[in-house]
Amino acid sequence: METLAEISVSGGTPKMRNIVKACADWMLESELGPRLARAVSVKILLIHDLKKNEGVLGDCAVLIDSDIYCPREFEVRIESNNTPYSRMLALSHELIHVKQYAKNELYDYSGEKFARFHKRRIEYSKIPYRKQPWEKEAYARERPLLFSWADATDSRHLIKQRYQSDE
């Protein structure tokens, strides 16, 4: 398979890094299309105890050097000390945020408590995390995207711990 996006993965085991990179490449092409995927650079950090130390399973940030209106450089951090299913689900969720930023669907006014999502300015400090529209989209689409990757690449065995019970 040809790698489209520029993806680097650090942390975790070599096998974990290879799976994460292949999955991220497939998901980015699926979400962005081949043309935009080629223009995107994603640095993925697999971090042990991210949940314990920072209270998150993953996050996504636009890198400072990237164009603020059409960002192309991202950093995604994922908890590595987790089940393969949970790790890949978090990756799927964060790559949906990459798509939102790269397609200019989401813009975070840095230093303010506002974001723009699908042309609507939203004061996110007044909205609970799970009810923020970009989070609602990411949570709604994370599992279908993960299962699409698993089916398309014959990778069900990599997430089978939860796959059967979630169908």
Long-range contacts (C-beta under 8 A, 24 or more apart in sequence): 1-25, 1-26, 4-28, 4-29, 4-34, 4-37, 4-38, 5-29, 5-32, 5-37, 5-38, 5-40, 5-41, 5-42, 6-40, 6-41, 6-42, 7-41, 7-42, 7-44, 8-42, 8-43, 8-44, 9-44, 9-45, 9-46, 10-43, 10-44, 10-45, 10-46, 11-45, 11-46, 11-47, 11-48, 11-80, 12-46, 12-80, 16-46, 16-80, 16-87, 17-46, 19-84, 19-88, 19-155, 19-158, 20-44, 20-46, 20-78, 20-87, 20-88, 20-91, 22-153, 23-88, 23-91, 23-92, 23-149, 23-153, 23-155, 24-76, 24-91, 24-95, 26-149, 26-152, 26-153, 27-91, 27-92, 27-95, 27-145, 27-149, 28-95, 28-98, 28-99, 30-145, 30-148, 30-149, 31-95, 31-96, 31-98, 31-99, 31-145, 32-99, 32-102, 32-103, 36-102, 36-103, 39-72, 40-72, 40-73, 40-74, 40-98, 40-102, 41-72, 41-73, 41-74, 42-73, 42-74, 42-75, 42-76, 42-95, 42-98, 43-73, 43-74, 43-75, 43-76, 44-75, 44-76, 44-77, 44-78, 44-91, 45-75, 45-76, 45-77, 45-78, 46-78, 46-80, 46-87, 47-77, 47-78, 47-79, 47-80, 48-79, 48-80, 48-81, 49-79, 49-81, 50-77, 50-78, 50-79, 50-80, 50-81, 51-79, 51-81, 51-82, 57-82, 57-86, 57-90, 58-90, 58-91, 58-93, 58-94, 59-94, 60-94, 60-95, 60-97, 60-98, 60-101, 62-101, 62-108, 68-107, 68-110, 69-104, 69-107, 70-102, 70-104, 71-101, 71-102, 72-102, 74-98, 74-101, 74-102, 83-161, 83-162, 84-158, 84-159, 84-161, 85-159, 85-161, 85-162, 85-163, 86-162, 88-146, 88-158, 88-159, 89-142, 89-143, 89-146, 92-141, 92-142, 92-143, 92-145, 92-146, 92-149, 93-138, 93-139, 93-142, 94-138, 95-145, 96-137, 96-138, 96-141, 96-142, 96-145, 97-134, 97-138, 100-134, 100-137, 100-138, 105-134, 106-134
